[in-house]
Amino acid sequence: MRMRQSIAEIEDQFFEEIEDDRERREKLRKRAERRAAERQAKRTHRHGSMRFWLLVLVLIATAAVVTYAMFATLYYVLSPS
């Protein structure tokens, strides 16, 4: 009878350990998923910021080129021939 109790206790401990291991693995998986999502969000934000500044630079360059072309054309049209 004593031997059966110890085997039953060992089995109970084994099953508890298996359950603890499953919970631990699930927590690690969720943590890894959360970290991956955070990295993706940071990467998306960084790329969005770079695209924004590129757009600003393109708009400024376009305005500068158009302004230069406008004044060059005005000079050409109004200059004495």
C-alpha positions, 0 to 999 in steps of 0.5 A: 500500500505504501508503494502505491501511494508513493507511485500515485504521488509521483504521478500527481507530481509528474502531471503537475509538472507537465501542466506547469511546463505547458503554462510556461511554454504558453506564456513564452509563446505569448510573450514572443508574439507580443514582442514581435508585434511591438517590433513590427509596430516600431518598424512601421512607424519608422518607415512612415516617418521616413516616407513623411520626411521624403515627401516634405523634401520632394515638395520643397524641391518641387516648389524650388524648381517651379519657382526658379522655372517661373522666374527664368521664364519671366526673365526670358519673356521680359528681357529686351530682345 
